[in-house]
Amino acid sequence: MAANLLIEGFGLMRERFAVYGLFAIACAGAGWAVLGRIDLYEVIAKNPLALVSTPPLSVVLLLALVALFFILPSALRRIEPGFRMNGLRVALTALTISGVALLTEIGYALFVIPGIVVAVLCSQALLDALLRLRAESGPGDVLPTLAAALRGSIAMTRTHFVTTLGIISISFVILLVPFTLMMVAFLVLGVRVPDSLVFTAPLLFLTFIYFECVRYALIVRWYRRLARV
C-alpha cells in the first residue's frame, strides 16, 4: 500500500508539474535575491519566528498554500474524473476550511478531547462539499452545500471514528516528517553555505508538493471507502 501511495502521489504531482516547476523557479529566485543580504544564523539567534518572514521561506510557504488549489482538484479527479476548480469552489474551499477550523478551535477551547472529536468528525467535509457543489451551481448553493457536507462527514466518520483518526494522523506524518527534515537541511545549509538557498528553497517547496500529493492520495482513498459504506 505504501509503495502504491508513493506512486499515486507522483502521478498527482505530474498532472500539474509545469505549474509546480514555475513555482519552484520562483522559490529559487527568492533565494537568489537575498544572497549576501540575509544571515540566517543572525535571524535565528535574534528571533526564530522571524524566519517565516524571510523572503525564501515566506515565498515557499505562500506558494505551497497556492499549490493546494492545484493538488486538491487533481486528487478529486480520482473520484470524479471531470472535476474542475472554479471561483465558487475556491470560495467553498476557503469557507469550509474556515468553518471546520472554527468548530475545532471551539472544541479545543472547551477541552482538547472535544477538539479532536470535532476535527475527526468534520475531516471529510471539504472533499464532500466540493463533490456536492456542481459546476452549474450558483452562490446561493454554497451555504446549503457546506451544511450538507458537514452532516455527511459526521455520518460517514462517526461509526469509523478510530480508523479515521488513524488515517488523519498517518496523513500528517506522511507530510510533516519529510518536510521537517528538509526544513532542517534548508536551515543548516542556509547558515553554513548561504548560496545554497538558491537550491534548497525550491527543494523545500517540491518536498512539500510531493508529500502533500501522497497525503491527499491517502485521504481520497479513505473518503472513497467511507462513501461506499
C-alpha positions in Angstrom: 0.0 0.0 0.0 2.8 2.4 0.9 4.5 1.9 -2.5 1.2 2.4 -4.3 0.6 5.7 -2.4 4.1 7.0 -3.3 3.4 6.2 -7.0 0.0 7.7 -6.9 1.4 10.8 -5.2 3.9 11.2 -8.1 1.0 10.8 -10.5 -0.9 13.7 -8.8 2.3 15.8 -8.8 2.9 15.1 -12.5 -0.5 16.4 -13.5 0.5 20.0 -12.7 4.3 19.6 -12.8 4.6 22.6 -15.1 2.9 24.8 -12.5 4.9 23.4 -9.6 8.1 23.8 -11.7 7.4 27.5 -12.2 6.7 27.9 -8.5 10.0 26.1 -7.7 11.8 28.6 -10.0 10.2 31.4 -8.1 11.4 29.9 -4.9 14.9 29.7 -6.3 14.6 33.3 -7.4 13.7 34.4 -3.9 16.8 32.6 -2.6 19.0 34.2 -5.2 17.5 37.7 -4.5 18.7 37.6 -0.9 22.3 36.3 -1.4 24.7 38.3 0.6 21.8 40.3 2.1 20.5 37.9 4.7 22.2 36.0 7.5 20.0 33.1 8.6 22.2 32.5 11.7 21.6 36.1 12.9 17.9 35.8 12.2 17.6 32.5 14.1 19.7 33.9 17.0 17.5 37.0 17.4 14.1 35.5 16.8 13.5 32.1 15.3 9.9 33.0 14.4 11.2 35.8 12.1 12.4 33.0 9.7 8.8 32.8 8.4 9.1 36.4 7.1 12.5 35.9 5.3 11.9 36.0 1.5 13.0 32.5 0.6 10.9 30.8 3.3 7.9 33.2 3.0 7.8 32.6 -0.8 8.0 28.8 -0.2 5.1 28.9 2.3 2.9 31.2 0.2 3.3 29.2 -3.0 2.7 26.0 -1.1 -0.6 27.4 0.0 -1.5 28.4 -3.6 -0.4 25.0 -4.8 -3.1 23.3 -2.6 -5.7 24.6 -5.0 -4.0 22.6 -7.8 -3.3 19.5 -5.7 -6.9 19.2 -4.4 -8.7 19.0 -7.8 -6.1 16.6 -9.0 -6.9 14.3 -6.1 -10.6 14.7 -6.5 -10.4 13.7 -10.1 -9.6 10.2 -8.8 -13.2 10.2 -7.7 -14.9 12.4 -10.3 -12.7 12.4 -13.5 -14.4 15.6 -14.8 -13.8 17.7 -11.6 -12.6 21.2 -12.2 -12.0 24.0 -9.8 -13.8 27.3 -10.4 -14.3 30.5 -8.4 -17.3 29.2 -6.5 -15.4 26.0 -5.5 -12.4 28.1 -4.4 -14.7 30.2 -2.2 -16.4 27.0 -0.8 -12.9 25.6 0.0 -12.0 28.7 1.9 -15.3 28.7 3.7 -15.2 25.0 4.6 -11.6 25.2 5.9 -12.5 28.3 8.0 -15.7 26.7 9.3 -14.1 23.4 10.3 -11.2 25.3 11.9 -13.6 27.5 13.9 -15.5 24.4 15.1 -12.3 22.6 16.0 -11.0 25.6 17.9 -14.2 25.9 19.9 -13.8 22.2 20.7 -10.2 22.8 21.8 -11.3 25.8 23.9 -13.7 23.5 25.8 -11.0 20.8 26.3 -8.6 19.1 24.0 -10.6 15.9 23.5 -13.7 17.7 22.1 -11.4 19.5 19.6 -10.0 16.2 18.4 -13.5 14.7 18.1 -14.8 17.6 16.0 -11.7 17.5 13.8 -12.2 13.9 13.0 -16.0 14.1 12.5 -15.6 17.1 10.1 -12.5 15.7 8.4 -14.4 14.6 5.3 -16.4 17.9 4.9 -14.1 19.6 2.4 -14.0 16.7 -0.1 -17.7 16.1 0.4 -18.6 19.8 -0.1 -16.5 20.1 -3.3 -18.0 17.0 -4.8 -21.5 18.0 -3.9 -21.2 21.5 -5.5 -21.9 21.1 -9.2 -20.3 23.2 -11.9 -23.6 24.8 -12.7 -24.3 25.8 -9.1 -24.8 29.4 -8.0 -23.6 31.4 -5.0 -26.9 30.6 -3.2 -25.9 26.9 -3.2 -22.7 27.4 -1.2 -24.0 27.5 2.4 -26.5 24.7 1.9 -23.8 22.6 0.3 -21.4 23.3 3.3 -24.2 22.3 5.8 -24.9 19.1 3.9 -21.2 18.3 3.7 -20.8 18.7 7.4 -23.7 16.4 8.1 -22.4 14.0 5.5 -18.9 14.0 7.1 -20.3 13.3 10.5 -22.5 10.5 9.2 -19.5 8.9 7.4 -17.0 9.1 10.3 -19.0 8.6 13.5 -19.0 4.8 13.0 -15.4 4.7 11.8 -14.0 7.3 14.3 -10.9 5.5 15.5 -9.9 4.4 12.0 -10.5 7.9 10.6 -8.3 9.4 13.4 -5.6 6.9 12.5 -5.8 7.8 8.8 -5.6 11.5 9.6 -2.7 11.0 11.9 -0.8 9.0 9.3 -1.5 11.5 6.6 0.1 14.3 8.6 3.1 12.1 9.4 3.5 11.5 5.7 3.8 15.2 5.1 5.4 16.6 8.3 8.3 14.1 8.7 10.0 14.6 5.3 9.1 18.3 5.2 10.6 18.9 8.7 13.8 17.0 7.7 14.0 19.1 4.5 13.4 22.3 6.6 16.3 21.3 8.9 18.5 20.8 5.9 17.3 24.2 4.5 18.3 26.0 7.7 21.6 24.2 8.3 22.8 24.6 4.8 21.5 28.2 4.7 23.6 29.0 7.8 26.7 27.2 6.7 26.5 27.8 2.9 24.3 30.9 2.2 24.5 30.4 -1.5 22.6 27.0 -1.0 19.3 28.9 -0.6 19.1 29.0 -4.4 18.8 25.2 -4.4 17.3 24.4 -1.0 14.3 26.7 -1.3 12.9 25.0 -4.4 13.7 21.6 -3.0 11.8 22.5 0.2 8.9 23.6 -1.9 8.9 20.4 -4.1 9.2 18.3 -1.0 6.0 19.8 0.3 4.3 19.3 -3.0 5.2 15.7 -3.4 4.3 14.5 0.1 1.1 16.6 0.1 0.2 14.8 -3.1 0.9 11.5 -1.3 -1.2 12.7 1.7 -4.1 13.6 -0.5 -3.9 10.3 -2.3 -4.4 8.6 1.1 -7.2 11.0 2.1 -9.1 10.5 -1.1 -8.8 6.7 -0.8 -10.3 6.9 2.7 -13.1 9.2 1.6 -14.0 6.9 -1.3 -14.1 3.9 1.1 -16.3 5.8 3.6 -18.6 7.0 0.9 -19.3 3.4 -0.2 -20.2 2.2 3.3 
